[in-house]
Amino acid sequence: MSIDLNSDLGEHFGAWRLGDDDAMLGIVTSANVACGFHAGDPRSILDTLRGAAARGVAVGAHVAYPDLVGFGRRPMDVADAELEADVIYQIGALQALARVAGTEVTYVKPHGALYNTIARDERQAAAVIRAIRAVDSTLPLVCLAGSRLVNWAEAAGLHAVPEAFADRAYEPNGALVSRRESGSVIHDPAEVAERMVRLAREGVVAAKDGTDIAVPAASICVHGDSPGAVEIAAAVRTALLDAGEELSAFASGASGSRGAQ
């Protein structure tokens, strides 16, 4: 079986450094690169894209609400036309930078509050879907596994890629536990790795109440800004390979398998 391992990267801003992109690019198969709305300045984004190109890591546009202060994690009630234009703008900017870096944007993954909102809000989801279709209808859309967005995207003709979160706790209904709650982020690399091996083998994870929930995922995310992110991602990668799983980017145009590395 093949599964993708991704991380949110390119989130440095000026003098502020967030995460270790260089180390993460040696671990993951796909990089969700910030587009400047929630994080990322042009030079840092370009550096991350060049690193991804050098390592054969697939690149996705990590689009977000215009929320640098809140790191894109504050919900916003954005008008349809505005949201659609914002997403088109972000994808286009990253496409230009990626071209200069010697790579290409091969998928789209919303960030933070936008990601969670469009998993359940059909109006905002439709605006994001229209934006992607307007730029390139062949770009896959990464969605929360089990969410309504998967069906909405596929009904609109997009390829939906269901995603699980290695370092996040789940509610019994399949939603992510709010970051405002204690225990929403899991920091123990061994625990995270064990959960993701079970996900890959059985398609389930344990929710915060201990019940098993189905998470039919084709990609696993480790947040690049989490404390110990590199150690967590490395533990997940090693555990999956030891379990006989192949790591491979899902997006067309990506360099392919990294399972033997």
N, C-alpha and C positions, 0 to 999 in steps of 0.2 A: 504494500500500500504506500502511496505517496501523499505527503501533506506539506503545506507551506508553513514557514515560520517567518513572521514579520515583526517589525518594530517601527515606532514613530520616531523619525529622525529629522535632522535639519532644523532643530528647534533652538539653536543658539540665537542670541540677539545682541549685536554689538559687543560690548565688553562682558556680557553675561553668558556663561557657558552652561549648557544644560545637557547632561548625559555624555556618553563617550561614543560618538558616532563611529570612530575608527574601529574600536573594539567590536561594536555591535555588527558592523558590516562584515566582519570575519566570521560571524555566527549565523546570521539570518539569510533567508533566500529572497526576501522582499523587503523594501524600505519604503515606508509611507512618509514622504518628504513634505515638510511644512511649506506652505505657499505664501507666507508673510502676513496672513490675517490673524492667526492666534500666536504665532511665533515665527522666527526665522528672518534674518536679513539677507539681501541678495548674495553677498559674498559667502556667508556661511552656507546658504542653500547650495550655491554652486560648488563649494568645496565638498559637501556631502554627496552631491550628484557625481562628481569626479571620482570620489571614493567608491561609490556604488558601481560605476562603469568599470573601474579597474578590477573590482572583485567579481564581476558578473552577477551582481545583485539586481533583481528587477526593481523598477521604480514606479511608485504610485503617487498621485496627487492627493495630499492630505488636506483637503479643503475644510474651511471652518467659518464660523461667524466672525465678523470684524471685531475682535475682542482681545487685543494685546494685553490689556490690564488684567483681565480675568483668565488668560490663557485658553480662551475659547470654551471654558467650562461653565459659562453662565447662559441659561436659556434665553432666547430672544424671539420676539414676535415680529418677524421680518416679512414685509410685503412680498408677494410672489415674484413680481418683476425684479425687485431688488435682489432677492436671494438668487434667482436664476442668473442675473448678471454677475453677481459676486462669484458664483461658482465657475461660470465661463471665464471670468477674468483670472481666477486663480489657476485653473487648468492651463490656460494659455500662457501665463507667465512661467509656469514650471516647464511647459513644453519647450519654450525658447531657451531656458537655462539648461535643460537636459540636452538639447541639440548641441549646444556649445560644449557641454561636458562629454559628449560622445556616447550618449545613451538616449532613451526615449521614455515617455510616460506610457505605461502599459495598463494602468487601471486607476480607479478613483476610490479613495476611502475617506469619508467624512470624519471629522475630529470631534471629540468631546461632546458638548451639548448638542451640536448639530447631529451627530451620529445617533445619540439617544432619542432626540426629538423625532427624526424622520423614521425611526423604527416603529413609531406608533401614530404619528401625525401625517395623515394622507395628503393634506394640502402642501405642507412644506416638502414632503417626500416627492410629490409630483413636480415641484419647482426644481429640485435637484436633478431628478430624472430628465426633465426637459433640457436642462443645461448640459448634461452629459451627452444626450442625444444630439444637441445642436453642435457640439464640438466634434464628437466622434462616437457614433453609436456602437462601435465595436469595443469600447473601453468597458471592462467589467466593473461592477459596483460591489464593493465589499460591504456586507450587511451583518448585523447582529443575527447569529444563527437562531432560527425559530421565530424571528420577528415577522410582522406583516410586510415589512419592506421587501423581503425576499420575493413574495408574490407580486407586489406592486411593480417591482423592477422587471421581473420576468414578463409580466403582462404587457409592459411597455416595450418589450423587445430587447432589454438589456440582459447581459449575463450576470446573474447575481452570485456572489461568492460568500457563502455563510462562514462566519468567523467566530471563534471562541477566544476567550481571554485567559491566558495562563495565570496571571497574577491578580485577577479580580474574583471576588466572591459573587455568587449568584443567589438571586431570590428563587423560591420554589416555582415561580411562574416563568422562569427563564430570563428575567431581566437582571441587569447588573445591580448589585447593592450600591446604593448611593454613597458617593465619596464623603458625604457628611456623616456617615455612620462609622462607628468603630469596627474594624475588621473588614472593611470594604476592599482593602488591598492586602494580598498575601505576600509576605516577605521571605518565607523560608524556602530556599531553592529546592531542597529535597521534597518538601510537600508539594510545591508547584510541579516539579518534574513527575512525581507519582500521579498527580491528577491528570497531567497531559498524556501520559502513557495510557492511562485508563480511557481517556477521551478517544485517543487514536484507535485503541483496540475494541472498545465497547460502545463508543458514541455517547457516553454519559459522563456527567460530573456530579459531585455531591453539592447540593445547595446548602445555604447557611443553617438550615434546620436539620441537616443530615440526610434528607431524602435524595435519591438519585433522580436527575432530570436529563432528558434527551437533549443533546447539543450536537446536531449533525453538521459538523464544521469541516471545511476544506482548507482553512488557514487558522493558525494560532498566533495571537499577538502577545508580545511582551512589551510593556510600556518602557520606552527608552529613558523617561524622566524619573522612573521609580528608583528609590534607594536600592542599591545592589542589583540593578537591572542587568548588568553584564554577567554577573554570577548566576542569576536566575536563567537568563537566556542560554548560557553555556550548559547549565544543568539540564534544561529541557532538551536541548539539541543532543547531548550525550545520551540521555535516557531514551529518547526516541530511536536513535541509531542502534543502541544496544538492544532495543526491543524489536529490531528488524524493520523499522519504518524507514522509508526513503524520504529525504527532504528535497522538495522541488518546488520552484515558483509556479503558481497556477496560471500566470498571465502569458498570453501569446506574445512572442517577441522577446521574452526573457531568455536568459542563457541556459536555463534548464536545471538539471539535477545537481545537487551538491552533496548527495548522500554519501559519497565516498571520501569526502574531505575530512 
